[in-house]
Each structure stands twice: as structure tokens, then as C-alpha cells.
């Protein structure tokens, strides 16, 4: 009986599908330059996004630091520009990723004045609660679709927003200070 059981087990193992290996988590740690845009469905509004993304990785878990600038390229709603600074977390599942971040915005107090103009009066704008879904592309870049909501009162975001950014790695690790 024991031989029959072993033979049956060997037969089943030979014809069973090979065990699936969990997809490896890619190394995404580093500094990235981001470029993208936010569009609003049914509106001419379009905002261009540029900036930096820093990813620190431990296995499938990542922490993020973001510094970005948004500039209105078309349309008339919202400020002409805003700076965004924040941090968050990402989780990798193979080449797919999901995450959340909290971003503080900074806007010019003068209408139609770019927030980056030196000595321009600036004020803290709304805090954004952002969720991101995306993937690591074949060339190592990261493509993210971002949805955000405003935290707090007094500010609104238009419905139908769609933000897509591409992050291209420019360094695998932050520059470390050398001890003298």
C-alpha cells in the first residue's frame, strides 16, 4: 500500500503544474525625476507637473518623499502654480505598486503669479491626501496614476481630475556625506 501511495504521489507531481513562484520585487530605491500632467474631464484645464521623488525600499515596502511643482498650462481654474511637498508609503506587488501620501501645497498670494518667483508672497494651500496606483515599467521608470482629495475645509478640487506621472530614476541611492 505504501509503495502505491508513493507511486501515486510521484505520478501526480510529474503531471501537476509547476509551482508558481511569487514574482520578484524589483529594486526601485533611488532618486527619480518626475514629469506628468493633471487634466480635468470636460474642461480645458491642464496642469504640468515636474519634480523629484525619493524612494527608500525595504523588501516590498517603500517610503517616499516628494517635491513637485504644478503649473497651469491651459484653462483658467485654480492657481497659476503650486509647490507640493510631502511624504508617503508605497507597497510593491511584483511590478505593480500602490500607495498613499500626504502633500502640503504652497501657492502664491498674488493671482497669476508663479509661486517660484523669488520674493513672491506665498501661503500654505490645501493639504492633499493622495492615493497612487502604478507599475514599474520595463526600462525601470515608474508610471503612476494619482487621485487626490483635499483635507480640511475652504478648498475644493474639480471633479474628473486625472493625474499621470512618469518617474525616471536618476540615482540609485542618495549621495552620502563622507566622513573626514
C-alpha positions in Angstrom: 0.0 0.0 0.0 2.8 2.4 0.9 4.5 1.8 -2.5 1.2 2.5 -4.3 0.8 5.8 -2.4 4.3 6.9 -3.2 3.9 5.9 -6.8 0.6 7.9 -7.0 2.2 10.9 -5.4 5.1 10.8 -7.8 2.7 10.4 -10.8 0.6 13.4 -9.6 3.7 15.5 -9.0 5.0 14.7 -12.5 1.8 15.9 -14.2 1.0 18.8 -11.9 1.6 22.4 -13.0 5.0 23.6 -11.8 4.8 25.5 -8.6 4.3 29.2 -9.2 7.0 31.4 -7.9 6.0 34.7 -6.4 7.0 37.5 -8.8 10.2 39.1 -7.7 10.0 42.6 -6.3 12.2 44.9 -8.4 14.7 47.2 -6.8 13.2 50.7 -7.1 15.1 52.6 -4.4 16.6 55.8 -5.6 16.0 59.4 -6.7 13.6 60.0 -9.6 12.8 63.0 -11.7 9.0 63.1 -12.3 7.1 64.6 -15.1 3.4 64.4 -15.8 0.1 66.2 -16.0 -3.3 66.7 -14.5 -6.3 67.0 -16.8 -9.9 67.7 -15.9 -12.6 65.9 -17.9 -14.8 68.3 -19.9 -12.6 71.2 -19.2 -9.6 72.9 -20.9 -7.7 72.9 -17.6 -4.3 71.2 -17.8 -1.5 71.3 -15.2 2.1 70.2 -15.9 3.9 68.5 -13.0 7.7 68.4 -12.6 9.8 67.5 -9.6 11.7 64.9 -7.6 10.7 61.6 -5.9 12.9 59.8 -3.4 12.1 56.2 -2.7 13.6 54.2 0.2 12.9 50.5 -0.1 12.9 47.5 2.4 11.6 44.5 0.5 8.2 45.3 -0.9 7.7 48.3 1.3 8.8 51.8 0.3 8.7 55.2 1.9 8.6 58.3 -0.3 9.5 61.9 -0.2 8.0 64.2 -3.0 8.8 67.7 -4.0 7.0 68.9 -7.1 5.8 71.9 -8.9 2.4 72.2 -10.7 1.9 74.9 -13.4 -1.3 75.6 -15.2 -0.6 75.1 -18.9 -4.2 75.6 -20.1 -7.5 76.7 -18.7 -8.4 79.2 -16.0 -9.3 77.4 -12.8 -7.1 77.1 -9.8 -3.8 78.9 -9.1 -1.3 79.5 -11.9 1.1 77.3 -10.0 1.6 75.4 -6.7 4.5 73.7 -5.0 3.8 70.3 -3.4 5.9 68.8 -0.6 5.1 65.6 1.2 5.8 62.0 2.1 4.1 58.7 1.9 4.3 54.9 1.6 4.2 52.5 -1.4 3.8 48.8 -1.5 5.1 46.7 -4.3 3.4 43.5 -5.5 5.7 42.2 -8.3 5.9 45.2 -10.7 2.6 46.7 -9.5 2.5 49.3 -6.8 0.0 51.1 -4.6 0.5 53.8 -2.1 -0.7 56.9 -0.2 0.9 60.2 0.5 0.1 63.5 2.2 1.2 66.6 0.3 1.3 70.2 1.6 0.7 72.7 -1.2 2.2 76.2 -1.3 0.5 78.9 -3.5 1.2 82.5 -4.4 -0.9 85.1 -2.7 -0.8 87.2 -5.9 -3.2 85.9 -8.6 -1.5 84.7 -11.7 2.0 84.9 -10.2 4.1 81.8 -10.3 4.9 80.5 -6.8 8.5 80.1 -7.8 9.1 83.8 -8.4 11.7 85.0 -5.9 10.3 87.1 -3.0 6.7 86.4 -4.2 4.3 86.4 -1.2 3.3 82.7 -0.6 0.9 80.9 1.6 0.1 77.4 2.6 -2.6 76.0 0.4 -4.6 72.9 1.0 -3.2 69.6 2.2 -3.8 66.8 -0.3 -4.5 63.2 0.6 -3.2 61.3 -2.5 -3.5 57.7 -3.5 -1.4 56.2 -6.3 -1.5 53.0 -8.3 1.0 52.2 -11.0 3.7 49.9 -12.2 7.4 49.6 -12.7 8.0 49.8 -16.5 10.5 47.6 -18.4 13.0 50.4 -18.5 12.9 50.9 -14.7 10.7 54.0 -14.8 7.6 54.2 -12.7 4.2 55.2 -14.1 1.7 56.3 -11.5 -2.0 57.4 -11.7 -2.7 59.6 -8.7 -6.1 60.5 -7.2 -6.2 63.2 -4.5 -8.7 64.7 -2.1 -8.4 67.9 0.0 -8.0 67.5 3.7 -9.8 70.3 5.6 -12.2 73.0 4.7 -12.1 76.0 2.4 -10.7 74.4 -0.7 -12.1 72.2 -3.4 -10.7 70.3 -6.3 -12.6 69.9 -9.6 -14.3 66.6 -10.3 -12.9 64.5 -13.1 -9.3 65.1 -12.4 -6.8 62.6 -13.8 -3.1 62.8 -12.9 -0.5 60.7 -14.6 3.2 61.0 -13.8 6.3 59.1 -15.1 9.2 58.9 -12.7 12.7 58.2 -14.2 15.5 57.1 -11.9 18.5 59.5 -11.9 20.3 57.9 -9.0 20.1 54.5 -7.2 20.9 56.0 -3.8 21.1 59.4 -2.2 24.6 60.9 -2.0 26.1 60.1 1.3 28.3 62.5 3.2 31.8 61.3 3.5 33.4 61.3 6.9 36.7 63.3 7.0 
